[in-house]
Amino acid sequence: MMWQKPYALLDLVEAKTPGLQRDFLRKAAKLAKEVGGRLVLANKVLPPLFVPDERAIEADRATDSLVITWYPTTEAGEAAFSARKEWADQFIYRTYASQPIMPFVLKINNAVLFTLGLFNRAARSRYEGQEQIQSLIATADIVQGVGIFEGNWTEQLELSNNQPIWMLNFLEYTEKANFAADVEYASTEPISGAKAYAEYGDRMATSLASVGGRIVWRSTAPKQLSGIDDGRWHEIAIATYPSAKALLTMYARPAYRAAHVYRNAGLARTRLVATQPITEE
């Protein structure tokens, strides 16, 4: 019997009330369970922090929750999605189908990050005062681009309430890495955008570990099934951090800023959305 690859559905949902959020979540989880799947993630979106692209800025403004369901086979996932037609018109949402990276691979990667973090914890609590926080925010602008965030980091820090945040990343690679802004990092031989981004992942691992961050989700070849046309993406990833301040602290590390050059060179387009788990009220 041929082994079948698992399948995942990722939903970005417009649900203006907690009741609507829970309703979509309950319906999606029920359909997944009926075909042997399960709910993987149910998070609310923190509006002030996202990096939109020109194709989906209004849709991103309206997004309220992130839901991921996992299925043992493509057929099971497609059956669950098809069954949504009975209630789909009650919600506005974008759905992406993708191939999840196997959990044991992520566990191995996170074990390595944990080990790295044991030797690089000093940066976690360095920035406590308001002046230091503002310095971190300025560093974030340097890394991500001035004015790229709707709202501001001060509001984001307040909304996240010093609780863990889950950063959703949509990634589209360039065909060939572009180091035009940082020519000193360019290799002698041209490399692909995917390879440049992989280099970024390797180089930023210690910085991620130093603030207690880890990768909790990766999936490849996402295909949009519903909602406003979002263009092509190559990968979806989610990293979690102990707090928004921990993320800012990572941005401030010189090693991370050097690694970020490879991210810039490798990506044609990206979207970054801050989320937190939905809690019972």
C-alpha positions in Angstrom: 0.0 0.0 0.0 1.4 3.4 -1.0 2.0 5.9 1.8 -0.2 8.9 1.4 1.0 12.4 2.3 -1.0 14.4 4.9 -2.9 17.5 3.9 -3.7 20.8 5.7 -6.2 23.6 5.4 -5.3 27.0 6.6 -8.1 29.6 7.0 -7.9 33.3 7.5 -11.3 34.3 8.8 -13.3 37.5 9.1 -15.3 37.1 12.3 -16.0 40.3 14.2 -17.2 38.7 17.4 -15.9 36.0 19.6 -19.1 34.1 19.0 -18.5 34.0 15.2 -14.9 33.0 15.8 -16.0 30.1 17.9 -18.7 29.1 15.4 -16.3 28.8 12.5 -13.8 27.0 14.7 -16.4 24.5 15.9 -17.7 23.8 12.4 -14.2 23.4 10.8 -13.0 21.2 13.7 -16.1 19.0 13.4 -15.7 18.4 9.7 -12.0 17.6 10.2 -12.8 15.0 12.9 -15.4 13.3 10.7 -12.8 12.5 8.1 -10.0 11.5 10.5 -8.4 14.9 10.8 -7.9 17.2 13.7 -7.7 20.9 14.7 -4.1 22.0 14.8 -4.3 25.7 15.6 -7.0 28.3 16.5 -5.6 31.8 16.9 -6.9 35.4 17.0 -5.1 38.0 14.8 -3.5 41.0 16.5 -4.5 43.7 14.0 -1.6 46.3 14.3 1.2 44.0 13.2 1.2 42.6 9.8 3.3 43.1 6.6 0.7 43.2 3.8 1.4 43.1 0.1 -0.4 45.1 -2.5 -2.7 42.2 -3.5 -4.4 41.6 -0.1 -4.1 44.7 2.1 -7.8 45.2 2.6 -8.4 41.5 3.3 -5.6 41.5 5.8 -7.2 44.4 7.6 -10.4 42.4 8.0 -8.8 39.2 9.1 -9.7 38.2 12.7 -8.7 34.6 13.2 -6.3 31.9 11.9 -7.5 28.3 11.9 -5.5 25.3 10.8 -6.8 21.7 10.4 -4.8 18.6 9.5 -5.9 15.6 7.5 -4.3 12.2 6.9 -4.8 12.3 3.2 -5.5 14.8 0.4 -8.9 13.0 -0.2 -9.9 13.5 3.4 -9.0 17.2 3.4 -10.8 17.8 0.1 -13.9 16.0 1.4 -13.9 18.2 4.5 -13.5 21.4 2.4 -16.3 20.3 0.0 -18.6 19.7 3.0 -18.3 23.3 4.0 -20.7 24.3 1.2 -23.5 23.8 3.7 -22.4 26.8 5.8 -19.7 28.5 3.9 -21.8 31.6 3.0 -22.1 32.4 6.7 -18.4 33.5 6.8 -15.8 35.5 4.8 -12.6 33.6 4.7 -9.6 32.6 2.6 -8.5 29.0 2.6 -5.2 27.6 1.6 -4.4 23.9 1.1 -0.8 22.8 1.6 1.5 20.0 2.3 2.6 20.1 6.0 6.1 19.3 7.0 6.1 16.1 9.2 5.9 16.9 12.9 8.9 14.8 13.8 11.1 17.0 11.5 9.9 20.1 13.4 10.5 18.3 16.7 14.1 17.6 15.7 14.6 21.2 14.6 13.1 22.5 17.8 15.3 20.2 19.9 18.3 21.8 18.2 16.9 25.3 18.9 16.4 24.4 22.6 20.0 23.3 22.9 21.2 26.5 21.2 19.0 28.5 23.5 20.7 27.0 26.6 23.9 28.8 25.6 22.4 32.1 24.3 19.9 33.2 26.9 21.5 36.6 27.9 19.5 38.6 25.3 16.1 37.6 26.8 15.9 40.2 29.6 18.2 43.0 28.5 15.5 45.4 27.4 13.2 46.5 30.2 12.9 50.3 30.4 10.9 52.5 28.0 14.0 53.9 26.4 15.3 50.4 25.7 11.9 49.4 24.2 11.9 52.4 21.9 15.4 51.5 20.8 14.1 48.0 20.0 11.2 49.4 18.0 13.7 51.5 16.0 15.7 48.3 15.3 12.6 46.6 14.0 12.1 49.4 11.5 15.6 48.9 10.3 15.2 45.2 9.8 11.6 45.1 8.4 11.4 48.5 6.7 10.2 51.9 8.0 6.5 52.2 7.9 5.8 48.7 6.8 3.6 47.9 9.9 0.0 49.2 10.1 -0.3 50.7 13.6 2.9 50.5 15.7 5.0 48.3 17.9 4.0 50.2 21.1 0.3 49.3 20.5 1.3 45.7 19.6 3.3 45.3 22.8 0.2 46.5 24.8 -2.3 44.2 22.9 -0.1 41.1 23.2 0.0 41.7 27.0 3.5 40.2 27.4 2.0 36.8 26.3 3.4 34.4 23.6 2.8 35.5 20.0 2.6 33.3 16.9 3.9 34.9 13.8 2.4 33.6 10.6 4.7 33.9 7.5 3.6 33.6 3.9 6.6 33.3 1.7 7.1 33.7 -2.1 10.7 33.1 -3.2 12.5 34.9 -6.0 13.7 32.8 -8.9 17.2 34.1 -8.3 18.4 35.7 -5.0 18.7 39.5 -5.3 21.5 41.0 -3.1 21.4 44.4 -4.8 20.9 46.1 -1.5 23.7 44.1 0.2 26.2 43.3 -2.5 28.9 42.3 0.0 26.8 39.2 0.9 26.4 38.0 -2.7 27.9 34.7 -3.5 30.3 34.3 -6.4 27.8 31.9 -8.1 24.1 32.9 -8.4 21.7 31.1 -6.0 18.0 30.7 -6.0 15.7 32.6 -3.7 14.7 29.4 -2.0 18.4 28.6 -1.2 18.9 32.2 0.1 15.9 31.8 2.4 17.2 28.5 3.6 20.5 30.2 4.4 18.6 32.8 6.4 17.0 30.0 8.4 20.3 28.5 9.2 21.9 31.8 10.1 19.1 33.1 12.3 18.6 29.8 14.3 20.8 30.9 17.2 19.1 34.3 17.4 15.7 32.6 17.4 16.8 30.2 20.1 18.3 32.9 22.3 14.9 34.5 22.9 13.0 31.2 23.4 11.5 31.1 19.9 10.7 28.0 17.9 9.1 26.9 14.6 5.7 25.3 15.2 4.4 25.0 11.7 5.7 24.6 8.1 3.9 23.7 5.0 4.8 23.8 1.3 3.2 24.4 -2.0 0.1 26.2 -0.7 -2.8 26.4 -3.1 -5.6 28.9 -2.5 -9.1 27.3 -2.5 -11.4 30.2 -1.6 -11.4 34.0 -1.0 -9.9 37.0 -2.8 -7.1 35.9 -5.2 -3.9 36.1 -3.2 -1.3 35.1 -5.9 1.2 32.3 -5.5 3.0 31.4 -2.3 5.8 28.8 -2.0 5.6 28.2 1.8 3.8 29.0 5.0 5.5 29.0 8.3 4.7 29.9 11.9 7.2 30.8 14.6 6.3 31.4 18.2 8.0 33.7 20.7 7.5 34.2 24.4 6.3 37.8 23.8 6.4 40.6 21.3 9.4 42.0 23.3 11.3 38.7 22.7 10.7 39.1 18.9 12.0 42.7 19.1 15.0 41.5 21.1 15.8 39.0 18.4 15.6 41.8 15.7 18.2 43.8 17.7 20.8 41.0 17.7 23.6 41.8 15.2 23.7 38.1 14.1 20.0 38.3 13.2 20.4 41.5 11.3 23.2 39.9 9.3 21.0 36.8 8.6 18.1 39.0 7.6 20.0 40.0 4.5 19.4 36.5 3.1 15.7 36.8 3.8 15.5 40.0 1.9 17.5 38.6 -1.0 15.4 35.4 -1.2 11.9 36.7 -1.0 9.9 38.3 -3.8 6.9 38.8 -1.5 5.9 38.1 2.1 3.2 38.6 4.6 3.7 38.5 8.3 0.7 38.3 10.7 0.9 38.3 14.5 -1.6 36.0 16.3 -2.3 34.6 19.7 -4.3 31.5 20.8 -8.1 32.0 21.1 -9.0 31.6 24.8 -12.3 30.5 26.2 -14.4 33.4 27.5 
